[in-house]
Amino acid sequence: MDLFKIGVIAKMTGISVQALRYYQQRGLISPRQQLESGYRLYSKDVIERVQFIQRCQSIGFALEEILELLNLQQDPSAKAAQVKQRVDSKVHLVEQKLIELEQLKISLKQLSASCSGEGNIDDCPIISNLWS
């Protein structure tokens, strides 16, 4: 079994050593062995695990949620419905954020439309609207 130092794992995954240490601190990854010198050695499966973490983060999952997914994956009694529920919950959250962003966009457009961009700042309706 090949074992790698954290620096090698960092290079192979594109994740900083500090981030990997943080993942370890949070329980997302763990070393296979620790040498007397204090160096921790990681197995090749940590690389795949880090890539899984990266993919989960890219679609909006927080580290705590990723840890839940990893724990579910290791639980032989876990059901696919439990994973689906977490993804559906994330979809709902994204939909809520989209609604909030759309409302924010409307407010900003109305604010922008109130000002021609001409004249002094003292005459700017945007500033006066933000103060009131």
CORRARA-V817270 format. One record per backbone hydrogen bond with DSSP energy under -0.5 kcal/mol. CO is the residue of the C=O (numbers start at 1). NH is the residue of the N-H. Records with the same first field share a line. If there is no record, write none. Layout:
BEGIN
CO=NH + NH
END
This chain:
BEGIN
2=44
4=42
5=8 + 9
6=10
7=11
8=12
9=13
10=14 + 15
16=20
17=21
18=22
19=23
20=24
21=25
22=26
23=28 + 29
24=27
33=41
35=38
39=35
40=6
41=32 + 33
42=4
43=46
44=47 + 48
45=49
46=50
47=51
48=52
49=53
50=54
51=55
52=56
53=57
54=58
55=59
56=59 + 61
57=60
62=66
63=67
64=68
65=69
66=70
67=71
68=72
69=73
70=74
71=75
72=75
74=76
75=78
79=82 + 83
80=84
81=85
82=86
83=87
84=88
85=89
86=90
87=91
88=92
89=93
90=94
91=95
92=96
93=97
94=98
95=99
96=100
97=101
98=102
99=103
100=104
101=105
102=106
103=107
104=108
105=109
106=110
107=111
108=112
109=113
110=114
111=114
112=115
120=123
121=124
123=125
124=128
125=129
126=130
127=131
128=132
END
